[in-house]
Amino acid sequence: MNALMTSTIPPPTPLPSQALSGVVTRSRLYTVFLEFLRPWIERVADDPSAVEDIAQKLLGDTRFLYLLIMLSQDMMLRVSEDELRNIYKTVYNRFREIGIDLEDSIEIMIEHDLWKLRQIKKNFNNFISIYIDFAIKNPEDTYRYAVILTALMLLLITSIEAEPREKLKLMADEIKRLADELELYTLTLMMALEKSDEKNKVVATAKNLEELKKALEIE
């Protein structure tokens, strides 16, 4: 079993669009990240069906994780919600040019990214709390979540940075499949956060010990 799956600390889970922030900003950090990914982008362009295997290899590479963390921090500070939507519009148009409709998958990824971005910026403590709790209780699912996000990131970057027009249909099929899985994780995390927020409200307004025990699910 992969070492990341047995750790109580979840592997970094990128926003699918975060490494594409360079499409908008073309930062020096994005250029460095892109050069590091270049061999992997070429492999995805050659064989889109191998994207999950490539994602797993990257998640085991410390250099990739360091660059990803730095890029994530940079995006959280600088990229607005409108810019994030524009990033996905670029991807959508790339596929639409050759008659491939990715609207549903793009909407799933936008929903995931916007929700996660808003939680990190406005509800950080609760979001991190439920995320770590999910990772501790479900290490294999958490690792799968990281693989899905990394694979989607690779597919999005490849669709923009490479010239695999003849492989875009295969890439679209992979994006649709992975986006469908991502939607389940989005809903799971949303529900967990909603439950956590409600519990916190009850704890804050608890008038006696019995109410507090009920909120904390203590027998």
Rosetta silent file (secondary structure, phi, psi, omega in degrees, C-alpha in Angstrom):
SEQUENCE: MNALMTSTIPPPTPLPSQALSGVVTRSRLYTVFLEFLRPWIERVADDPSAVEDIAQKLLGDTRFLYLLIMLSQDMMLRVSEDELRNIYKTVYNRFREIGIDLEDSIEIMIEHDLWKLRQIKKNFNNFISIYIDFAIKNPEDTYRYAVILTALMLLLITSIEAEPREKLKLMADEIKRLADELELYTLTLMMALEKSDEKNKVVATAKNLEELKKALEIE
SCORE:     score description
SCORE:     0.000 S_00000001
   1 L     0.000  141.091  179.504    0.000    0.000    0.000 S_00000001
   2 L   -60.216  139.437 -177.177    1.226    3.515   -0.807 S_00000001
   3 H   -60.406  -31.665 -179.990    2.755    5.231    2.217 S_00000001
   4 H   -63.885  -28.098 -176.983    0.507    8.238    1.687 S_00000001
   5 H   -75.333  -21.952 -177.206   -2.534    6.055    2.238 S_00000001
   6 H   -97.252   -4.874 -178.677   -1.413    4.968    5.681 S_00000001
   7 L   -82.568  147.448  174.638   -0.554    8.442    6.968 S_00000001
   8 L   -82.616   -8.071  176.159   -2.939   10.399    9.179 S_00000001
   9 L   -97.444  120.256 -175.656   -1.820   13.553    7.366 S_00000001
  10 L   -67.828  145.918  174.390   -3.660   13.878    4.049 S_00000001
  11 L   -66.910  155.414  178.204   -1.631   14.327    0.869 S_00000001
  12 L   -56.616  135.950  178.832   -1.938   17.743   -0.770 S_00000001
  13 L  -118.926   97.429 -175.941   -5.150   17.954   -2.767 S_00000001
  14 L   -69.191  152.129  165.099   -4.814   20.604   -5.452 S_00000001
  15 L   -68.396  136.753 -179.715   -7.672   22.484   -6.975 S_00000001
  16 L   -52.712  -31.401 -175.676   -7.908   21.112  -10.521 S_00000001
  17 L   -90.413   -9.341 -167.700   -7.469   24.647  -11.848 S_00000001
  18 H   -63.262  -38.064  179.405   -4.702   25.873   -9.552 S_00000001
  19 H   -76.470  -10.594  175.247   -1.788   24.913  -11.768 S_00000001
  20 H   -89.265   -0.845  179.637   -3.647   26.521  -14.656 S_00000001
  21 H   -58.555  -24.809  177.756   -3.581   29.884  -12.901 S_00000001
  22 H   -65.890  -20.775  175.649   -0.521   30.580  -15.033 S_00000001
  23 H   -61.529  -33.166  179.681   -2.804   30.686  -18.070 S_00000001
  24 H   -88.445  -43.366 -169.419   -4.095   33.936  -16.585 S_00000001
  25 H  -105.498  -26.548 -177.839   -1.015   35.274  -14.822 S_00000001
  26 L    50.663   50.101 -179.529    2.025   33.521  -16.380 S_00000001
  27 L   -73.606  162.103  176.658    3.949   33.858  -13.149 S_00000001
  28 H   -60.976  -39.234  179.987    7.561   32.790  -12.726 S_00000001
  29 H   -62.736  -41.235  177.961    6.389   30.081  -10.327 S_00000001
  30 H   -62.628  -40.376 -179.886    4.007   28.691  -12.930 S_00000001
  31 H   -61.604  -43.368  178.236    6.829   28.594  -15.487 S_00000001
  32 H   -63.313  -44.910 -179.797    9.040   26.607  -13.109 S_00000001
  33 H   -62.220  -43.255 -179.088    6.168   24.245  -12.303 S_00000001
  34 H   -64.006  -41.333  178.692    5.349   23.785  -15.966 S_00000001
  35 H   -64.026  -37.744  176.845    8.944   22.948  -16.861 S_00000001
  36 H   -63.513  -39.723 -176.572    9.016   20.350  -14.094 S_00000001
  37 H   -80.495  -12.685 -171.347    5.794   18.816  -15.423 S_00000001
  38 H   -48.151  -48.713  179.691    6.803   18.923  -19.097 S_00000001
  39 H   -61.897  -34.768 -179.182    7.851   15.223  -19.373 S_00000001
  40 H   -74.588  -36.322  175.835    4.665   14.167  -17.606 S_00000001
  41 H   -60.184  -42.432  179.569    2.510   16.410  -19.795 S_00000001
  42 H   -63.644  -36.275  178.748    4.013   14.750  -22.849 S_00000001
  43 H   -68.486  -40.172  177.298    3.178   11.323  -21.424 S_00000001
  44 H   -65.140  -40.589  178.631   -0.430   12.344  -20.787 S_00000001
  45 H   -61.390  -38.705  179.655   -0.627   13.775  -24.307 S_00000001
  46 H   -71.358  -38.582 -175.284    0.626   10.460  -25.718 S_00000001
  47 L  -145.910   85.103 -179.249   -1.654    8.288  -23.592 S_00000001
  48 H   -55.822  -28.105 -178.285   -4.475   10.039  -21.680 S_00000001
  49 H   -69.046  -13.469  179.761   -5.566    6.710  -20.169 S_00000001
  50 H   -90.029    4.832 -170.786   -2.307    6.616  -18.175 S_00000001
  51 H   -61.366  -35.840 -179.366   -3.097    9.837  -16.322 S_00000001
  52 H   -67.915  -41.310  177.020   -4.009    8.157  -13.018 S_00000001
  53 H   -61.452  -40.645  178.953   -0.759    6.174  -12.917 S_00000001
  54 H   -66.058  -41.179  178.626    1.158    9.374  -13.638 S_00000001
  55 H   -60.212  -42.193  179.882   -0.760   11.226  -10.905 S_00000001
  56 H   -64.761  -39.256  177.511    0.160    8.545   -8.362 S_00000001
  57 H   -64.216  -41.471  179.832    3.829    8.767   -9.300 S_00000001
  58 H   -65.768  -37.436  179.267    3.766   12.547   -8.923 S_00000001
  59 H   -66.329  -15.918  175.776    2.112   12.327   -5.505 S_00000001
  60 L   -96.639    4.162 -177.911    5.112   10.290   -4.404 S_00000001
  61 L  -103.982  114.146 -177.067    7.586   12.920   -5.650 S_00000001
  62 H   -59.779  -36.590  179.883    8.623   15.432   -2.976 S_00000001
  63 H   -62.149  -42.969  177.929    9.668   18.020   -5.574 S_00000001
  64 H   -61.438  -44.882 -178.243    6.212   17.976   -7.117 S_00000001
  65 H   -63.696  -40.989  177.911    4.548   18.341   -3.716 S_00000001
  66 H   -61.809  -48.078 -179.825    6.733   21.319   -2.756 S_00000001
  67 H   -62.902  -38.854 -179.270    6.012   23.099   -6.033 S_00000001
  68 H   -65.132  -42.454  178.619    2.324   22.296   -5.732 S_00000001
  69 H   -62.156  -44.626  179.685    2.114   23.712   -2.218 S_00000001
  70 H   -63.413  -41.822 -179.916    3.859   26.916   -3.302 S_00000001
  71 H   -67.313  -38.124  178.358    1.590   27.267   -6.332 S_00000001
  72 H   -61.323  -46.911  179.841   -1.495   26.644   -4.187 S_00000001
  73 H   -61.786  -41.138  179.752   -0.517   29.381   -1.748 S_00000001
  74 H   -62.651  -43.270 -178.092    0.173   31.769   -4.615 S_00000001
  75 H   -68.177  -41.831 -178.499   -3.198   31.102   -6.208 S_00000001
  76 H   -59.480  -33.175 -177.946   -5.135   31.445   -2.955 S_00000001
  77 H   -80.260  -29.416 -166.987   -3.656   34.911   -2.464 S_00000001
  78 H  -116.855  -29.151 -172.233   -4.056   36.218   -5.991 S_00000001
  79 L   -86.736  126.586  178.601   -6.699   34.436   -8.063 S_00000001
  80 L   -87.631  170.493  178.957  -10.245   35.773   -7.885 S_00000001
  81 H   -64.945  -37.402  178.310  -13.418   33.795   -8.506 S_00000001
  82 H   -64.964  -40.458  177.862  -13.861   35.490  -11.880 S_00000001
  83 H   -64.962  -37.725  178.225  -10.309   34.552  -12.891 S_00000001
  84 H   -62.241  -42.811  177.529  -10.954   30.989  -11.812 S_00000001
  85 H   -63.096  -37.951  179.444  -14.025   30.860  -14.049 S_00000001
  86 H   -65.042  -34.444  176.822  -11.963   32.296  -16.906 S_00000001
  87 H   -59.767  -46.773 -179.771   -9.413   29.515  -16.466 S_00000001
  88 H   -70.063  -31.269  176.389  -12.124   26.942  -16.973 S_00000001
  89 H   -62.327  -37.371  177.087  -13.592   28.911  -19.880 S_00000001
  90 H   -60.670  -44.838  179.060  -10.213   28.569  -21.606 S_00000001
  91 H   -65.623  -46.187 -179.059  -10.354   24.793  -21.183 S_00000001
  92 H   -57.224  -45.234 -178.854  -14.001   24.607  -22.243 S_00000001
  93 H   -66.208  -34.283  179.243  -13.318   26.571  -25.430 S_00000001
  94 H   -58.721  -43.190 -179.584  -10.309   24.387  -26.249 S_00000001
  95 H   -79.486  -36.479 -178.614  -12.546   21.318  -26.430 S_00000001
  96 H   -62.858  -30.679  179.825  -15.547   23.097  -27.950 S_00000001
  97 L   -56.539  -29.065 -179.481  -13.390   24.140  -30.917 S_00000001
  98 L  -112.099   21.193  171.929  -13.352   20.513  -32.087 S_00000001
  99 L    82.896   19.523  179.029  -16.953   19.748  -31.170 S_00000001
 100 L  -102.686  125.054 -179.031  -16.464   18.198  -27.703 S_00000001
 101 L   -96.433  112.869  178.433  -18.971   19.264  -25.040 S_00000001
 102 L  -114.323   21.154 -172.942  -17.483   19.309  -21.555 S_00000001
 103 H   -56.143  -47.720 -177.075  -20.040   21.651  -20.001 S_00000001
 104 H   -63.833  -43.987 -179.695  -21.252   19.269  -17.283 S_00000001
 105 H   -66.261  -39.610  178.490  -17.740   18.238  -16.241 S_00000001
 106 H   -63.685  -41.061  178.875  -16.526   21.838  -16.240 S_00000001
 107 H   -62.352  -39.499  178.366  -19.472   22.837  -14.032 S_00000001
 108 H   -62.076  -44.857 -178.746  -18.593   20.063  -11.565 S_00000001
 109 H   -69.482  -37.929  176.729  -14.981   21.256  -11.351 S_00000001
 110 H   -62.752  -45.703  179.707  -15.978   24.922  -11.041 S_00000001
 111 H   -58.099  -45.045  179.929  -18.400   24.066   -8.229 S_00000001
 112 H   -62.706  -48.485 -175.915  -15.684   22.117   -6.412 S_00000001
 113 H   -66.311  -43.778 -179.274  -13.023   24.785   -6.851 S_00000001
 114 H   -64.667  -43.152  179.053  -15.227   27.731   -5.920 S_00000001
 115 H   -62.278  -47.116 -178.239  -16.545   25.995   -2.831 S_00000001
 116 H   -65.222  -40.889  179.190  -13.080   24.961   -1.691 S_00000001
 117 H   -62.232  -43.193  179.441  -11.619   28.400   -2.446 S_00000001
 118 H   -65.371  -40.041  179.729  -14.363   30.127   -0.445 S_00000001
 119 H   -65.931  -42.364 -178.629  -13.918   27.799    2.531 S_00000001
 120 H   -64.584  -36.198 -177.281  -10.159   28.286    2.590 S_00000001
 121 H   -83.784  -30.406 -171.187  -10.528   32.067    2.441 S_00000001
 122 H  -121.467  -16.448 -175.406  -13.542   32.532    4.724 S_00000001
 123 L  -140.092   43.369 -167.904  -14.068   29.385    6.798 S_00000001
 124 H   -58.927  -49.072 -174.342  -10.550   28.006    7.072 S_00000001
 125 H   -60.698  -47.585  179.459  -10.609   26.511   10.580 S_00000001
 126 H   -66.366  -40.443 -179.529  -13.799   24.519   10.116 S_00000001
 127 H   -62.113  -48.228 -179.633  -12.806   23.411    6.620 S_00000001
 128 H   -63.599  -37.727 -179.672   -9.391   22.139    7.720 S_00000001
 129 H   -61.562  -48.002 -178.611  -10.961   20.437   10.723 S_00000001
 130 H   -72.334  -30.578  179.723  -13.449   18.388    8.675 S_00000001
 131 H   -67.750  -45.641  178.947  -10.857   17.690    6.008 S_00000001
 132 H   -65.447  -39.887  178.430   -8.340   16.282    8.493 S_00000001
 133 H   -61.739  -42.619  177.766  -11.103   14.321   10.218 S_00000001
 134 H   -62.695  -42.013 -177.872  -12.133   12.836    6.872 S_00000001
 135 H   -65.832  -40.228 -179.366   -8.507   11.984    6.053 S_00000001
 136 H   -66.938  -41.711 -177.530   -7.897   10.261    9.394 S_00000001
 137 H   -80.632  -24.651 -174.835  -11.079    8.190    9.155 S_00000001
 138 L  -134.978   63.705 -175.044  -10.844    7.493    5.414 S_00000001
 139 H   -60.942  -37.040 -179.621   -7.162    7.414    4.346 S_00000001
 140 H   -69.845  -40.625  177.238   -7.788    5.371    1.187 S_00000001
 141 H   -65.716  -37.208  179.344  -10.629    7.644    0.058 S_00000001
 142 H   -65.091  -41.057  177.924   -8.468   10.685    0.802 S_00000001
 143 H   -65.125  -41.060  177.380   -5.659    9.315   -1.319 S_00000001
 144 H   -60.486  -41.627  177.449   -8.139    8.578   -4.122 S_00000001
 145 H   -58.656  -43.579  178.652   -9.358   12.176   -3.864 S_00000001
 146 H   -64.695  -39.907  178.619   -5.774   13.413   -4.251 S_00000001
 147 H   -63.931  -45.237 -179.599   -5.236   11.178   -7.283 S_00000001
 148 H   -59.068  -47.624 -178.071   -8.446   12.428   -8.932 S_00000001
 149 H   -65.927  -40.736  179.339   -7.527   16.084   -8.423 S_00000001
 150 H   -66.613  -41.551  179.090   -3.942   15.593   -9.590 S_00000001
 151 H   -64.242  -42.648  177.600   -5.073   13.645  -12.657 S_00000001
 152 H   -63.024  -41.313  177.929   -7.620   16.334  -13.558 S_00000001
 153 H   -58.875  -44.813  179.275   -4.955   19.003  -13.126 S_00000001
 154 H   -62.573  -41.964 -179.857   -2.651   17.117  -15.507 S_00000001
 155 H   -65.546  -40.930  179.749   -5.406   16.722  -18.096 S_00000001
 156 H   -65.901  -45.247  179.062   -6.321   20.405  -17.945 S_00000001
 157 H   -62.120  -45.400 -178.410   -2.719   21.540  -18.267 S_00000001
 158 H   -61.937  -38.373 -179.050   -2.072   19.108  -21.111 S_00000001
 159 H   -64.944  -26.729 -178.946   -5.144   20.281  -23.000 S_00000001
 160 H   -95.362  -44.538 -169.821   -3.819   23.855  -22.927 S_00000001
 161 H   -88.004  -25.432 -179.123   -0.028   23.516  -23.019 S_00000001
 162 L   -98.962 -179.801  179.319    0.419   20.574  -25.383 S_00000001
 163 L  -123.558   53.923 -176.267   -0.800   20.069  -28.934 S_00000001
 164 L   -95.624   50.554 -173.479   -2.569   16.722  -28.687 S_00000001
 165 H   -54.318  -36.013 -179.564   -5.597   17.655  -30.776 S_00000001
 166 H   -71.338  -14.751 -179.354   -5.946   14.084  -31.987 S_00000001
 167 H  -105.712    1.939 -176.642   -6.034   12.921  -28.359 S_00000001
 168 H   -62.690  -33.152  178.129   -8.497   15.518  -27.030 S_00000001
 169 H   -64.027  -43.624  177.747  -11.424   13.095  -27.351 S_00000001
 170 H   -65.010  -38.467  178.032   -9.600   10.553  -25.161 S_00000001
 171 H   -65.457  -39.777  178.750   -8.686   13.301  -22.721 S_00000001
 172 H   -61.605  -40.412  178.727  -12.320   14.457  -22.598 S_00000001
 173 H   -61.688  -41.329  178.552  -13.430   10.914  -21.735 S_00000001
 174 H   -66.801  -41.282  179.166  -10.958   10.819  -18.826 S_00000001
 175 H   -62.017  -44.332  179.569  -12.052   14.260  -17.623 S_00000001
 176 H   -61.716  -44.251 -178.946  -15.720   13.237  -17.647 S_00000001
 177 H   -63.458  -46.249 -177.469  -15.019   10.028  -15.739 S_00000001
 178 H   -71.731  -35.361  178.393  -12.882   11.726  -13.102 S_00000001
 179 H   -64.317  -37.171  176.931  -15.218   14.713  -12.747 S_00000001
 180 H   -61.059  -40.687  176.423  -18.097   12.351  -11.964 S_00000001
 181 H   -67.577  -40.353 -178.964  -16.015   10.901   -9.106 S_00000001
 182 H   -60.008  -36.831 -178.731  -15.005   14.365   -7.957 S_00000001
 183 H   -59.445  -37.568  178.667  -18.647   15.372   -7.584 S_00000001
 184 H   -64.269  -40.492  178.262  -19.158   12.659   -4.960 S_00000001
 185 H   -67.343  -39.212  178.358  -16.211   13.975   -2.928 S_00000001
 186 H   -59.260  -48.844 -178.870  -17.490   17.537   -3.218 S_00000001
 187 H   -63.814  -40.017  179.287  -20.912   16.541   -1.878 S_00000001
 188 H   -61.525  -46.932 -178.943  -19.353   14.443    0.911 S_00000001
 189 H   -69.151  -37.284  177.149  -17.143   17.297    2.102 S_00000001
 190 H   -60.473  -45.502 -179.309  -19.966   19.830    1.798 S_00000001
 191 H   -65.666  -39.686  179.081  -22.222   17.680    3.970 S_00000001
 192 H   -63.981  -40.941 -179.766  -19.473   17.118    6.530 S_00000001
 193 H   -69.120  -40.016  178.557  -18.791   20.855    6.759 S_00000001
 194 H   -61.817  -42.505  177.975  -22.488   21.683    7.033 S_00000001
 195 H   -63.895  -40.827  179.255  -22.839   19.186    9.883 S_00000001
 196 H   -64.253  -42.884  179.744  -19.750   20.625   11.571 S_00000001
 197 H   -62.753  -41.836  179.382  -21.066   24.195   11.274 S_00000001
 198 H   -65.106  -40.773  179.231  -24.409   23.188   12.771 S_00000001
 199 H   -63.156  -42.003  179.838  -22.683   21.380   15.626 S_00000001
 200 H   -62.773  -36.014  178.014  -20.529   24.429   16.340 S_00000001
 201 H   -65.539  -42.085 -179.864  -23.629   26.621   16.502 S_00000001
 202 H   -66.092  -42.177  178.425  -25.274   24.288   19.021 S_00000001
 203 H   -60.228  -42.608 -177.010  -22.096   24.137   21.128 S_00000001
 204 H   -67.344  -27.790 -176.710  -21.870   27.919   21.137 S_00000001
 205 H  -108.932    5.555 -179.017  -25.493   28.304   22.284 S_00000001
 206 L   -58.036  130.281 -176.813  -25.739   25.254   24.573 S_00000001
 207 L   -95.655  -15.664 -179.078  -27.536   26.252   27.785 S_00000001
 208 L  -152.768  175.993 -177.028  -26.696   23.186   29.831 S_00000001
 209 H   -63.801  -37.258 -178.511  -24.519   20.069   29.974 S_00000001
 210 H   -64.186  -41.743  177.661  -27.128   17.852   28.309 S_00000001
 211 H   -64.827  -38.514  179.841  -27.328   20.099   25.255 S_00000001
 212 H   -66.311  -42.864  177.921  -23.547   20.212   25.053 S_00000001
 213 H   -60.972  -41.754  179.812  -23.279   16.414   25.245 S_00000001
 214 H   -62.879  -42.970 -179.989  -25.879   16.066   22.498 S_00000001
 215 H   -63.840  -37.348 -178.597  -23.994   18.487   20.251 S_00000001
 216 L   -89.826    2.588  179.305  -20.740   16.635   20.803 S_00000001
 217 L    57.638   43.762  177.576  -22.443   13.234   20.425 S_00000001
 218 L  -101.655  129.224  179.141  -21.323   12.149   23.906 S_00000001
 219 L   -72.869    0.000    0.000  -23.328    9.404   25.579 S_00000001
